């Protein structure tokens, strides 16, 4: 369970860093948020990997969740367009990560979203 909490923290920190990057375009002070967010994200991702999450699983979940959350927050905070096509793309990314991670031939190796 701890490893998944670390991964969720890494996702949240990465999303914060990315949203801060967009905010820094208009307000450079947000550059601090970019640096802090990414430092925390990579630290927590490394700790999650150290707890035994396979790198393919960790990175797949991290990337898919990050894309989905950043797109959603971009629409909410910055008024960016989130079209039906974009939503379908996000769902496809999430489904693809799930399919890749559960497609392991050996059920003993397929450790997808198990605590």
C-alpha positions in Angstrom: 0.0 0.0 0.0 2.8 2.4 0.8 4.3 2.1 -2.6 1.0 3.1 -4.2 0.7 6.1 -1.9 4.3 7.1 -2.9 3.3 6.8 -6.6 0.1 8.9 -6.1 2.2 11.5 -4.4 4.6 11.5 -7.3 1.7 11.9 -9.7 0.3 14.8 -7.7 3.7 16.5 -7.5 4.3 16.1 -11.2 0.9 17.5 -12.1 1.6 20.4 -9.8 5.0 21.0 -11.5 3.4 20.8 -15.0 0.5 23.2 -14.2 3.1 25.5 -12.6 5.0 25.4 -15.8 2.0 26.6 -17.7 1.3 29.3 -15.0 5.0 30.4 -15.2 4.4 31.5 -18.8 2.3 34.4 -17.5 3.8 34.7 -14.0 7.5 33.7 -13.7 7.3 33.3 -10.0 5.5 30.0 -10.7 8.9 28.7 -11.9 9.6 27.8 -8.2 6.6 25.5 -8.3 8.0 23.8 -11.4 11.3 23.1 -9.7 9.7 22.0 -6.4 7.0 19.9 -8.1 9.4 18.0 -10.3 12.0 17.4 -7.5 9.3 16.0 -5.3 7.8 14.0 -8.1 11.0 12.3 -9.1 12.0 11.7 -5.4 8.6 10.0 -4.7 8.7 8.0 -8.0 12.2 6.7 -7.0 10.9 5.8 -3.6 7.9 4.0 -5.1 10.3 2.0 -7.4 12.4 1.2 -4.3 9.3 -0.3 -2.7 9.0 -2.8 -5.5 6.7 -1.3 -8.1 8.0 -2.4 -11.5 9.3 0.5 -13.6 6.9 -0.2 -16.5 3.9 -0.2 -14.2 5.0 2.9 -12.2 5.8 4.9 -15.3 2.7 3.8 -17.2 0.4 4.8 -14.4 2.3 8.0 -13.6 2.3 9.1 -17.3 -1.4 8.2 -18.0 -2.7 9.8 -14.8 -0.5 12.9 -15.4 -1.8 13.4 -18.9 -5.4 13.0 -17.8 -5.1 15.3 -14.8 -3.1 18.0 -16.6 -5.5 18.1 -19.5 -8.4 18.4 -17.1 -6.7 21.1 -15.0 -5.7 22.9 -18.1 -9.3 23.2 -19.1 -10.5 24.2 -15.6 -7.7 26.6 -14.6 -6.5 28.0 -17.9 -9.6 27.7 -20.1 -7.9 25.4 -22.5 -10.0 23.4 -24.9 -10.9 19.8 -23.9 -12.7 18.5 -26.9 -14.5 15.2 -27.2 -11.6 13.9 -29.3 -9.2 14.9 -26.6 -11.3 13.1 -24.0 -11.4 10.0 -26.1 -7.6 10.2 -26.5 -7.1 10.4 -22.7 -9.4 7.4 -22.1 -7.4 5.6 -24.8 -4.1 6.3 -23.1 -5.4 5.1 -19.8 -6.9 2.0 -21.3 -3.7 1.3 -23.2 -1.6 1.5 -20.1 -4.0 -0.9 -18.3 -4.0 -3.3 -21.2 -0.2 -3.3 -21.5 0.3 -3.8 -17.8 -2.3 -6.6 -17.5 -1.1 -8.3 -20.7 1.8 -10.0 -18.9 2.0 -13.7 -19.9 2.9 -14.9 -16.4 0.2 -14.0 -13.9 2.8 -14.1 -11.1 4.6 -11.2 -12.8 1.5 -9.1 -13.6 1.5 -6.9 -10.5 -1.0 -4.3 -11.7 -2.6 -2.1 -9.1 -2.3 -4.6 -6.4 -1.5 -3.3 -2.9 
